[in-house]
């Protein structure tokens, strides 16, 4: 069986004042991957000691997967899978820090626990000119504005709303002067969806819809739809097993139902090859501040490291003992 930890950081300034803050300017573990990494090392040490002390050892093999590139599209998981990391691995498990959940508890669910996530980049170009004569230009800024507002809303009318399509822009850029119609502009955003069917439908609909909205303005359109990751879909047997491991370590009331997140997670690619489960690891100090991931002020209760190591270890032992 396999246990996976993602290990990459983010291009974010670390704003916390703790011994474990980043020592590299402009780089921080603002998604808790340092916790995942450290706890999996701890689980590996614990499993080795158990193997040495048990008659007959562990009775099976545990593969520890330290995976880079989770924060990039379509994810470092594809690379490590192509290199054989899942060869002979019948099932795989992971934890992910959740600063909305108190320390000592985990969030879990059967089925989809994350969303599909893509990157959408639209570049427009055209004949610029003077803002006093927009009729003699391709009014590129206006076309960008129409795409920025109409594309998200129109997608929601063409695709079943139960797929929960969400297109949100993170960048709109064009021009440098108030009286100049620019010749180039760009939109960048993320496209998220709760299930694979909707994810595939968007890929078919998006190019035609972009052309339809931008067409009346005469601009040249370059659409870059970077397919990201499908949803992480937890399998029932593996959820049941890891929840049992959690309860054995943290108590009967330690597992709570977590809502499906609109965030993406490349652990999804592992689960297209074998069954498995991802759970949410509580990292909030009870009564303390609720932080958000991907922010420089993210502060994680350090007790989460030991808890995750114990959960990883207990999960591995349950799988191995089951299969003896």
C-alpha positions as CSV (number, residue, x, y, z in Angstrom):
1,X,0.0,0.0,0.0
2,X,1.0,3.6,-0.4
3,X,1.1,6.8,1.7
4,X,1.6,10.1,-0.2
5,X,2.8,13.5,0.9
6,X,3.2,16.5,-1.4
7,X,6.3,18.5,-0.6
8,X,6.3,21.7,-2.7
9,X,6.0,25.3,-1.4
10,X,4.4,28.3,-2.9
11,X,5.7,31.7,-4.2
12,X,4.4,33.5,-1.2
13,X,6.2,35.6,1.5
14,X,6.1,33.9,4.8
15,X,4.6,36.3,7.3
16,X,4.6,34.2,10.5
17,X,7.0,34.9,13.4
18,X,7.9,31.3,14.4
19,X,11.0,29.1,14.5
20,X,9.7,27.1,11.5
21,X,9.1,30.1,9.2
22,X,10.6,29.9,5.7
23,X,14.3,30.9,5.4
24,X,13.9,31.6,1.7
25,X,12.5,35.0,0.7
26,X,9.3,34.8,-1.4
27,X,8.8,31.1,-0.7
28,X,6.6,29.6,2.0
29,X,4.8,26.3,2.8
30,X,1.5,28.2,2.8
31,X,-0.5,25.0,2.1
32,X,0.8,22.8,4.9
33,X,2.9,20.6,2.7
34,X,5.7,20.8,5.2
35,X,3.4,19.1,7.7
36,X,2.6,16.4,5.2
37,X,6.2,15.8,4.5
38,X,7.4,15.7,8.1
39,X,4.5,13.5,9.3
40,X,5.2,11.0,6.5
41,X,8.8,10.8,7.6
42,X,7.7,10.2,11.1
43,X,5.3,7.5,10.0
44,X,8.2,5.8,8.1
45,X,10.4,5.8,11.2
46,X,7.5,4.4,13.3
47,X,6.8,1.7,10.8
48,X,10.4,0.7,10.6
49,X,10.6,0.4,14.4
50,X,7.4,-1.7,14.4
51,X,8.8,-3.9,11.7
52,X,11.9,-4.6,13.7
53,X,10.1,-5.3,16.9
54,X,7.3,-7.5,15.6
55,X,7.7,-11.2,15.0
56,X,7.5,-11.6,11.3
57,X,7.8,-7.8,10.8
58,X,5.0,-5.7,9.2
59,X,3.9,-8.6,7.0
60,X,3.9,-6.4,3.9
61,X,5.3,-3.4,2.2
62,X,4.5,0.3,2.6
63,X,5.6,2.7,-0.1
64,X,6.2,6.3,1.1
65,X,5.6,8.7,-1.7
66,X,7.2,12.2,-1.4
67,X,5.7,14.0,-4.4
68,X,6.8,17.3,-5.8
69,X,4.8,19.6,-8.1
70,X,1.3,19.4,-6.5
71,X,0.9,23.2,-6.9
72,X,1.4,23.2,-10.7
73,X,-1.0,22.2,-13.4
74,X,-1.6,19.4,-14.2
75,X,0.3,18.2,-11.1
76,X,3.5,16.4,-10.3
77,X,1.5,13.3,-9.6
78,X,1.4,12.5,-13.3
79,X,5.2,12.5,-13.4
80,X,5.8,10.2,-10.5
81,X,3.0,7.9,-11.6
82,X,4.7,7.6,-15.0
83,X,7.9,6.7,-13.3
84,X,6.2,3.7,-11.6
85,X,5.4,5.0,-8.1
86,X,2.1,3.1,-8.1
87,X,3.5,-0.1,-9.6
88,X,2.3,-3.0,-7.3
89,X,0.5,-0.5,-5.0
90,X,-3.1,-1.7,-4.5
91,X,-4.4,1.3,-2.6
92,X,-3.1,4.7,-1.5
93,X,-3.8,7.3,1.2
94,X,-3.1,11.0,1.9
95,X,-3.9,13.7,4.4
96,X,-4.2,17.5,3.7
97,X,-4.1,20.2,6.2
98,X,-7.4,22.0,6.9
99,X,-7.2,25.2,9.0
100,X,-11.0,25.2,9.3
101,X,-10.9,22.0,11.4
102,X,-9.7,21.9,15.0
103,X,-6.6,20.0,15.9
104,X,-7.4,16.4,16.9
105,X,-10.1,16.0,14.4
106,X,-10.2,15.1,10.7
107,X,-12.7,15.8,7.9
108,X,-13.7,12.9,5.7
109,X,-16.2,11.9,3.0
110,X,-16.9,9.1,0.6
111,X,-16.9,10.2,-3.1
112,X,-15.7,13.5,-4.5
113,X,-13.9,15.5,-1.8
114,X,-12.3,18.1,-4.1
115,X,-13.2,19.6,-7.5
116,X,-11.7,19.5,-11.0
117,X,-9.5,22.6,-11.6
118,X,-8.2,24.1,-14.8
119,X,-6.4,27.3,-15.9
120,X,-8.0,29.5,-18.5
121,X,-6.0,32.1,-20.4
122,X,-7.5,34.3,-23.1
123,X,-5.3,36.6,-25.1
124,X,-6.9,39.2,-27.4
125,X,-5.2,41.2,-30.1
126,X,-6.5,43.8,-32.6
127,X,-6.0,47.1,-34.3
128,X,-5.6,49.7,-31.5
129,X,-6.2,53.4,-31.9
130,X,-7.5,56.5,-30.2
131,X,-10.4,56.3,-27.8
132,X,-12.1,59.1,-29.6
133,X,-12.5,56.8,-32.6
134,X,-13.4,53.4,-31.2
135,X,-15.3,52.6,-34.4
136,X,-12.0,52.5,-36.2
137,X,-10.5,50.0,-33.9
138,X,-11.2,46.6,-32.5
139,X,-12.2,47.8,-29.1
140,X,-10.2,45.3,-27.2
141,X,-10.9,46.4,-23.7
142,X,-14.6,46.3,-24.2
143,X,-14.2,42.8,-25.7
144,X,-12.2,41.8,-22.6
145,X,-14.9,43.1,-20.4
146,X,-17.6,41.2,-22.2
147,X,-15.6,38.0,-21.9
148,X,-14.9,38.6,-18.2
149,X,-18.6,39.0,-17.4
150,X,-20.4,37.0,-20.0
151,X,-18.3,33.9,-20.1
152,X,-18.8,32.8,-16.5
153,X,-22.5,33.5,-16.6
154,X,-23.1,31.9,-20.0
155,X,-21.3,28.7,-19.0
156,X,-23.8,28.4,-16.2
157,X,-26.7,28.5,-18.7
158,X,-25.2,25.9,-21.1
159,X,-24.1,23.3,-18.6
160,X,-26.3,21.6,-16.0
161,X,-25.9,23.7,-12.8
162,X,-25.6,20.5,-10.8
163,X,-22.0,20.3,-12.1
164,X,-21.3,23.6,-10.3
165,X,-19.1,25.3,-12.9
166,X,-17.1,28.2,-11.4
167,X,-15.0,30.4,-13.6
168,X,-13.2,33.2,-11.7
169,X,-10.7,35.6,-13.1
170,X,-7.5,36.4,-11.3
171,X,-6.0,38.8,-13.9
172,X,-7.4,41.2,-16.4
173,X,-4.7,43.3,-18.2
174,X,-4.7,45.7,-21.2
175,X,-3.4,49.1,-22.0
176,X,-1.4,51.8,-20.2
177,X,-3.2,55.1,-21.0
178,X,-6.7,56.4,-20.7
179,X,-7.0,57.7,-24.2
180,X,-5.4,54.7,-26.1
181,X,-7.3,51.6,-27.3
182,X,-4.7,48.9,-26.8
183,X,-3.8,46.3,-29.3
184,X,-3.3,43.5,-26.8
185,X,-5.0,42.2,-23.6
186,X,-5.2,39.1,-21.5
187,X,-7.6,37.3,-19.1
188,X,-6.3,34.7,-16.7
189,X,-8.5,32.6,-14.3
190,X,-9.4,29.3,-12.9
191,X,-12.2,27.0,-14.0
192,X,-13.6,24.6,-11.4
193,X,-16.2,21.9,-11.5
194,X,-17.6,19.3,-9.0
195,X,-17.5,16.2,-11.2
196,X,-15.8,14.7,-14.2
197,X,-18.8,14.8,-16.6
198,X,-19.1,18.6,-16.2
199,X,-15.4,19.0,-16.5
200,X,-15.4,17.2,-19.9
201,X,-18.5,19.2,-21.1
202,X,-16.7,22.5,-20.3
203,X,-13.7,21.4,-22.5
204,X,-16.1,20.9,-25.4
205,X,-18.2,24.1,-24.9
206,X,-15.5,26.7,-23.9
207,X,-13.8,27.4,-27.3
208,X,-17.1,27.9,-29.2
209,X,-18.5,30.1,-26.5
210,X,-15.3,32.3,-26.3
211,X,-15.5,32.8,-30.1
212,X,-19.2,33.6,-29.9
213,X,-18.8,36.3,-27.2
214,X,-15.7,37.9,-28.7
215,X,-16.7,37.6,-32.4
216,X,-18.8,40.8,-32.8
217,X,-15.8,42.9,-31.8
218,X,-13.4,41.7,-34.5
219,X,-10.6,40.8,-32.2
220,X,-8.2,37.9,-32.7
221,X,-8.7,35.4,-29.9
222,X,-6.1,32.9,-28.5
223,X,-7.7,30.6,-26.0
224,X,-5.4,28.5,-23.8
225,X,-7.4,26.0,-21.7
226,X,-4.9,24.2,-19.5
227,X,-6.5,21.0,-18.3
228,X,-5.7,20.6,-14.6
229,X,-6.9,17.8,-12.3
230,X,-10.1,15.8,-12.0
231,X,-11.8,15.7,-8.6
232,X,-10.4,13.5,-5.9
233,X,-13.0,10.7,-5.6
234,X,-12.5,8.7,-2.3
235,X,-13.5,5.0,-2.5
236,X,-15.8,3.7,0.2
237,X,-13.7,0.8,1.6
238,X,-10.6,3.0,1.9
239,X,-12.6,5.8,3.6
240,X,-14.0,3.3,6.1
241,X,-10.5,2.0,6.8
242,X,-8.8,5.3,7.4
243,X,-11.7,6.6,9.5
244,X,-11.3,3.5,11.7
245,X,-7.6,4.3,12.0
246,X,-8.3,7.9,13.0
247,X,-10.9,6.9,15.6
248,X,-8.4,4.4,17.0
249,X,-5.8,7.1,17.4
250,X,-7.9,10.2,18.2
251,X,-11.2,8.9,19.7
252,X,-14.7,8.1,18.5
253,X,-15.7,11.7,17.9
254,X,-12.6,12.7,15.9
255,X,-14.1,12.2,12.4
256,X,-16.5,14.7,10.9
257,X,-18.1,15.0,7.5
258,X,-16.3,17.5,5.4
259,X,-18.0,19.4,2.5
260,X,-16.6,18.9,-1.0
261,X,-14.1,21.6,-1.7
262,X,-13.9,23.6,-4.9
263,X,-10.1,23.4,-4.7
264,X,-8.1,21.0,-6.9
265,X,-5.6,18.3,-5.7
266,X,-3.5,16.2,-7.9
267,X,-3.9,13.2,-5.6
268,X,-6.9,12.7,-7.9
269,X,-4.6,11.2,-10.5
270,X,-3.5,8.4,-8.1
271,X,-7.2,7.4,-7.7
272,X,-7.6,7.0,-11.4
273,X,-5.1,4.1,-11.0
274,X,-6.1,2.5,-7.7
275,X,-8.6,3.0,-4.9
276,X,-7.7,5.3,-2.0
277,X,-8.7,8.2,0.2
278,X,-7.7,11.7,1.1
279,X,-8.8,13.2,4.5
280,X,-8.6,16.7,5.9
281,X,-6.3,17.1,8.8
282,X,-7.3,19.6,11.5
283,X,-4.7,22.2,12.1
284,X,-6.6,24.9,14.0
285,X,-5.9,25.6,17.7
286,X,-9.3,25.2,19.4
287,X,-10.6,28.7,20.0
288,X,-7.9,30.2,17.9
289,X,-7.8,32.1,14.6
290,X,-9.1,30.4,11.5
291,X,-6.4,30.9,8.8
292,X,-6.6,30.3,5.1
293,X,-4.3,28.2,2.9
294,X,-2.1,29.9,0.2
295,X,-1.7,32.9,2.5
296,X,1.6,34.1,4.0
297,X,0.1,34.3,7.5
298,X,-1.0,30.6,7.6
299,X,-0.1,29.3,11.1
300,X,-0.6,25.6,11.8
301,X,-0.8,24.1,15.3
302,X,2.4,22.0,15.4
303,X,0.6,19.1,17.1
304,X,-0.8,18.3,13.7
305,X,2.5,16.8,12.7
306,X,2.4,14.1,15.3
307,X,-1.3,13.5,14.7
308,X,-0.8,13.0,11.0
309,X,2.2,10.7,11.6
310,X,0.0,8.6,13.9
311,X,-2.8,8.5,11.4
312,X,-0.5,7.5,8.5
313,X,1.1,4.8,10.7
314,X,-2.2,3.4,12.0
315,X,-3.7,3.4,8.5
316,X,-0.7,1.4,7.1
317,X,-1.0,-1.1,10.0
318,X,-4.7,-1.6,9.4
319,X,-4.1,-2.3,5.7
320,X,-1.3,-4.7,6.4
321,X,-3.1,-6.6,9.2
322,X,-6.2,-6.8,7.0
323,X,-4.2,-8.5,4.2
324,X,-2.2,-10.9,6.4
